[in-house]
């Protein structure tokens, strides 16, 4: 059961209208790292979670993300409020109205025309929100890692948004939202590490022949060694060659006899004649003496006599 409280989780105060900043804030309203995506991600995970403690945590954070959606949406609406009336009533000359809506050179005029100054479920470039932003896989150890990364990405977006406004009240509200991302990240990390073992994700064990092998696939230049490929953890293969499983590195399939004969007939029908050298359209388009198909630039540029 959800009950809406008319008071926001954090007080929103906007010093002056700014449609340009409002448009940028849409990134956290209807963007891939935004609050709606986070709420849907954690809510769907909570519904499928079998552990009662993690289930409560996911529902709590999902519900708080909806509160954050309301905060960021309120910021957008307040920043757009002046332009909303001007656009609806047409009190400015067309050119001046366009300039005021365009703000700091972004696409706020587009979202204003389409959505009338209200917060729309689009990102700052006008791309509609999509459920494809939700990357839940149904395995807690994998989903919690994804949640940690999602909170980190959202924090970075909030940092960048804080840097594009000089309104201290807006900065404070965005700072609150940014800080809550850190708190959620800590909760998800604690929940992940309370699962033993938490790596690798899933039930099936990794193949020990390859689980602790590092293949140096980028060749050329200095070989950089670090904890990600250290001998203490990995068997380092400097120049990997196929096939690492000891086979010949080819691809094959055992087909039933009827499919094999049909495939052979198909291959025969499309077989290339290696002795054929037909004249092509490119050949016909060549000038005399032109061996590369480009033509003799010097001859083309020479004046006629």
N, C-alpha and C positions, 0 to 999 in steps of 0.2 A: 504494500500500500504506500502510495506517495501522497503527501500533503504539502501544498505550497504555502510557504511563509512569505508574506508580502515584503518583509524586510530582507535586504540583501545580506549575505554573509560578510561582506566588507562594504563600507560606505563609499559610494561613488560621488566624487565632486569633480566637476569639469570647469576650468576657469574661463574658457572661451570656446566657441565653435571652431572646429577644424576638420572639414570633410576629408582632407587628404590623409590625416592621421587615422580618421575613422576607417577609411578604406584599407589602410595597412593593418589595422586591428582585426579585420575580417579573417586574417590568416589564422587567428586563434579562435575564431567562431566557426567557420566552415572549412578550414584547411586540414591537411593531413595530420598535422601535429596539434590540432586544436582540441578544445574542451569537449565538443560533441563526440569526436572520434574516441577520445579517452573514455568518456562515460559509457559509450556503447561497447568498447573493448572490454572494460572491467565488468560491466553488467552481464554480458554474455558468458564471460568466464565464471562469474559467480553462480549463474544458474546451473552450470555443469559441474561445479566444484563439489567433491565428496568430503573434503576435510572441513568440519564445521568452523574452525577458527579462520582458515583462509577464506571460506565462503563469506563470513561476516566482514572481514577486511575488504574483500573485493566489492561487496555491496556498499560498505561505508564510503570507500574511495570513489566508486562510480557515482554515488549520490552527491558527494561533494563536488565532483567534476560538473554535474548539472548545475550546482550552485555557481561554479566558476563560469559556466556558459552564460548564466544570467548576469554575472558581473561584467563580463567582456561585452555582452550584448547591450547592456545598459550604457557602458562607456561609448560604444558605437552610436547608439541612439542619441545620447547627449551631445556628442561631438557633431552630429548631423542636424541637430534640432533647428538651428537658425537657418541653415540652407534648406531644410525641409519646407518651412513656411514660405521662403522666398521662391522656391521652385514651384510650389503648389499655387501661389497667388500671383506669380509673375510680376513682382514689384520692381525688378531691376531690368535694365536694358539687356538684350540677349547676350552681347559680348561680355558685359560685366558679370552676368550670372554665370556664364561658362567659365570665366577666369576664377571666380570664387569657388565653384564646384571642383575645378581641376586641382586646386590646392597646390601641393608641392610637385606638380608635374606627373601625377600618377593617374590612374583610371577611375578616380572617384566620381567623375561626371557620368561614367557609364552606369555604375551601381546606383547612383542617385536617380537617373532617368528610369532604370529598370525597377527599382525597389522603393523609390520615393523617400530615401533617407533612412529606411528601417534596416536593421541587421539581417542580412540574407545568408542563407546557408551556402555560401560560396567562399572561395579564398580571395586573397587580395588582387588576384588577376581575373576574378570573375568565373573561375572554374567551379562548377557545382560540386557540392559534397557528395561523396560516394561511399557505399559500404565496403568498397575495395580497400579503404583505409584501415579496416579492422583485420588484423593479422593473427587472430586467435587460432591455435592449432589443437587445443584440447589436451595438452600435456603440461601439467603445472610447472615442471622445471624449465620447459621451453617458453611457456607463456610469461612466467615471471621475469625471465631474462629479457624478453621482448618489452615487457612493461617498464623495466628499469631503463632500457634504451629510449623508450617513448618519452618517459619523464625527463630524461637528459636532453632530448631534442627540443621538447617544449620549453624547458628552462632557457635554452639558447635563443629560441625565438623571442621569448619575453625580454631577454637582455637586449636584443637588437631593437625591439619595439620601444623599450625605455629610451634608447639612444636617439630615436627619431622624433621625440616630442620634448618640448621645454616646459610643458605644463606640470608643475610639481605635484598637483593632485592626481593627475593621470599617472605620473611616474610612481607615486605611492601605491596606487591600486594595482598597477602592473607588477610592482615589486612584491606585493603580497601574493599575487598569483604565481610569480616566479618562485617565491620561497616555498609555497605549498608543493610545487613540483619536487623540490628537494626532500621535503618530508615524506612524500609518497614514495620516492625512490628508496629512501631508507627503509620504509615498511616492506617494500617488495624484496629488498635485499635480505632483510631479516627473515622473511618468510621463505625465501629460496634456500638460505643456509640452514633453516630448521628441518629441511628434508635431507635425510641421509640414506643412501648417497644421492646427490643432486646432479652428478655428472658421470657418464654422459646421459643426456635426456633419453627417456624411454626405457624399455625393458631389456632389449637385446644388447649383449655386450659387444664391444668393438672387436674386430679381428686383431689379435695381438701382433700379427705380422706387420700391420701397417699403422696401428694406433699411435705409435711413438716414433714415426719416421718423418723427417723433414726433407722434402724434395726441393732442391734449389732449381726452380724452373726458370728464373730470370738470369740469363747468362750474359756475360760481358761486364767489365768494370770490377770494382772492388767487391769482395764478398764480405757482407756485413753480418756479424754474428751478435746475437743478443739472447735474452731469456726466452724469446719466442722460437729459437732454433738451437739452444745450447745443448752441448753434449751431455749435460747432466740429466736432460729430459728426453732428448731426441737422438736418434741415429741419423746423422747428417749425411745426405747424399748430394755431393757437390755437382756431379754431372749425371743426372738420371737418364737412363735409356729405356726404351720399350723392349719387352713388356715386363713390368715390375713383378708380375705374378709368375714369371718363369715360362709363360707361353710364347707363341710367335707373334702376338700382337694383332692378329687378324680377327675379322668378324665372320661368323658362320652360323648357320641354322640347319637343323635336321628337318627336312620337309617330307611330308607324305608323298608317295610316288606320283599321284595324280597332280599335285601342286608342282612337283619338280618338273614334270613334262610340260605343263602349261607355262612355267617360268622359262624353260629352255626355248619353247616356241616363241615367246615374247622377245627374248634376247636375240634369237636368230633373225626375227623380222626387223629389228632395229639395229642390226650389226653394221658397223662402219666398214666401208671399202677403203683400206689403207692405200690402195694404188690409184684411187680417184683424186683428180685435181681439177675440179670444175671451175669455170670462169664465174666470178661473183660480181655483184653489182659494184663493189668497191674496185674490182679490176677494170670494169668498163668505164668508171669515172676517172681513171688515172690519165694524166697527160703523157704524151710520148716522152720517154726518158725519165719519167717520175717513178722513183723506186720506193718512195715512202708514202705515197698517197697525198702528200701535202702540196706538191707542185714546186716548180722552180721559181722562187720569189724574185730572183734577180731578173729572170726572163720576163716575168709578169710585170715588173716595174719598169722595164726598158721602154723608152718611147718608140713609137712606130716611125719608120723612115719611109 
